[in-house]
Amino acid sequence: MRILLFILAFSLATTSQAVEGTWLIEAYGDSTTVGSFNDNGVMKLDYVAAEPSQIQNVLRDDYGISAWVPNQGVGGTQATQLLYGEDGLHKPWFETMRTSKAQIVLLNFGYNDKRLFLAPEDGNIKESPERFKETLIALVVIAQNLGKIAVLQEPNPNCHSRPWEQQDITGYVDAIRQAAKATDAPLVEQYDALQLVPGWRKMLSDCVHPKGVLYHLKAVNTARVLAKIINDLGRQKIATH
């Protein structure tokens, strides 16, 4: 699998403070968080079509929830780089979470973790599915201990026709599910669900990166999970008064 990544993505805005009454949800991940797509062999970015931007719209339009979802994705990165502050954008995860004002953080990894395990590069840690699971657990637990709700996201499916390429990523998808279960973290189920959508392969710009319509479907799935979290928290606040 040849993926032209390593595009450093800067967030749309600072995350110092959300507008009062607005949920601050920070989205961390790889190029499929950033909004990368393949345009005739050239990798480009589209922040407007990216899932974080579309999550804001879906939460507002479908659920009446005001949310600000800064895009903290960095193309080409794996989960350990976020944990150790080696993605070129963020400090180590504990420090990032300690200073973050977000109530909820999204974590979207898998493809680069698999890619760099099968084809290691200098400066990158080899993350087997088991180590990937442990890294995700560390990310979630740190966020939880600092008062955040960490939400794990499964990656979107790919259109590779070779069976072993499908099998390789499924091990990482399973690791995400195991990490969610181990930490009681909410999980956005994308991998199997999107494969039930008719014509989903045509919604990929290459074999991994979605087009705008698939980014939107991912946002719909993620917003559904986020809306439940937010509504449950609202009911808990009411119950305590």
N, C-alpha and C positions, 0 to 999 in steps of 0.2 A: 504494500500500500504506500503510495507516494502522496504525501500531503504537504503542501507548501504552507507551513505555519511560521512560527517565530515572528509574529507581528505584534509589536508592543502596543497595547491598547490603553489609552488613558480614559479615566472615567469622564462621563458627561458633565459632572459637577462635583464639587466637594461634598463630603458627607458630614460636615460639622454639625448641622442641625436641620431637621426637617421642619416644614411649616407646621405650626400648631394644628393638631387635629388630623395630621397626615401620618400614615404609617411609613416608617423608613425601613426599606427592605433592600439590603445590599446583595448584589448578585456576583458571586465569584465563580470563576471557571476558566475554560479554555476558549478556543476560537469559536465554538458554537455558543458560547455566552456573548462574546464580543459582537457577533453578527457577521462573521466571515462567510463569503460565498465565492464560488468559482465562476468567473465571467470569461468564457472562452480561453481557459487555461491561465487566467490571471486572477490571483486571489485579491479580493477587495473587501471593504468593510461597509456595512450599512447599519448605523446605530438606530435608525428609525425602524427598520424591519427587525432588528435584533429582539430576541425574546424579552429582555428586561423592559424595553420600551413598550412592547406590546402587552406585557403583564399589567403595567400601569393602566393602559386603556381598557383591558378586559375587566380588571377590578372595578374601575369607575363605571363602565357602561353596563356590565352584567350584574354587578353586586352592590353598586352604590358606595364603594369603599374608596376613599382618597388615599393613594399610596404614591410614594416616590421610590423608584427602583434604580439607583445609580448602577451603571454598568462597570463592574470591577474586574471583568474578564481580561485575561492576557493570553493571546494566541500562542500555541505551541507548548503550553506549560502542563505540568503534571502536579498531582496533589502534594507531593513532598516539597515542591518548590514554594507553594503557598504556606505550608507548615513552617518551613525554615526561613522564609523571607528571601527566597532566591529567585523570584519570578521577574525581577527587574522593576517592579512597581511597588510592592508592599514590604513592610517590615515583617519580622517574624510574627506568626499568627497570634500568639498571646498578646503582643504589643498592639497589633492591629485591632484585635477585639477589645482590648482594655481601653482604647481611645475612641472606639466606634460608638456612635449614638444610635445605631440601628437596633430595632427590636427583633428583627428577623434577618437571618443570613441564608442565602441559597448557595449550595455547593454542587457544581456540575463538572465532573471529571470522568475520565475513563479511556478515551481514545489515545491520548498521548502517553498515558501510563502503560497501556498495552504496547504502543509503538516503540517506546524507549526501553521496554523490557526485552522485546524481540530483536531490536536493533539499537543497542546501547550507544550513547554518545558521551564524549568527555564532559565531565561536570554534572552529569545526571545520575540519579540513583536508580538502580534497577528495581522496579516495583512489580513483583509477582502479584497475582491476585490476592494472596494472603497478606503480603506487606501493604498492598493498596488498601485492603480492609482496615488494617491497623492504623494506617495514616488517616483514613476517614474518621475512624473512631476518635483519634486524637484531636482532629479538627473540631468534631462535634462536641466532645467533652469540654474542650477549652472554651468554646463559645457558650455552652450551657452554664459552665461555672462562672462565667462573667455576665450572666443574666440574659443571654440571647436565646432565641429559638433557632436552632440550626435545622435546615430542611435539605435533605439529600435528593438529588435529581438523577434519574437514570439517563444515560445518553440516548439520543435518537438512533434508530436502526440505520444500518448501512446497506448499500446495494451490491456489495461484493458477491460475485457468483461462486467464488471458490469456497468450499465448505470449511476449510481450516481457518479462513479469515473470519467467518461468522462465529466459529467455535471459540476463537481467541477472545473476542470481545465479550462473549456471553459469560466467561469466567469473571470478568471485571464487573459486569452487570450484577452477577450473583453476589460478588463481594460488596457492592453497594447495598444490596438488600440485606445482607447479613449485618453490615455496619448499622443500618437503620434499626434492625431488630435488637441489636446489642445495646444500643444507646437510647432506644425508645424515641428515635428522631422521626418526624414525619417524612414520608417518602413520596416523591412524584414519580409515578410509574409511566415511563415513556416508551421503553424499548419494545415491549410486546404490544402495548396499546396502539402505537402508531402503525404497526404492521397490519392492523385490522382495517386501516383506512384504505379504501380503494385507490389505486394509482399512487401510493405513497412514494414509490421509487422515482417517479417523475417529479416529485417535489424536492428532490435533492439536486443541488447544483453540480455536485460530483458524487462520489460514493459515500461521502460523510457529511458535508456541509449543506444544510437546508437552504432552500429558496424561501422567500418571504412567507408563502402560504404555510410551509411546514413549521417555520418559526412561530407563526401564529397559532397553529395547532398545539405546539409545545406550550405556548403561553396560556392557552385555554386550560390545558391540563394542570399547569403549575398554579394558575390563579384559582382553580377549584380547591386545591389543597390549602392555599393561603387564605382564601375566604373562610374556610371552615375553622382554621386556626384563629383568625381574627374574630370571627363571630363567637367562637367558644370563649375566647378571652373576654369579650364584651359581656357575655352572660355571667362569667365568673365575677367580674367587677360589680355587676348589678347585684349578684347574690351576696356579696360582702357588705353591701350598704343597707 
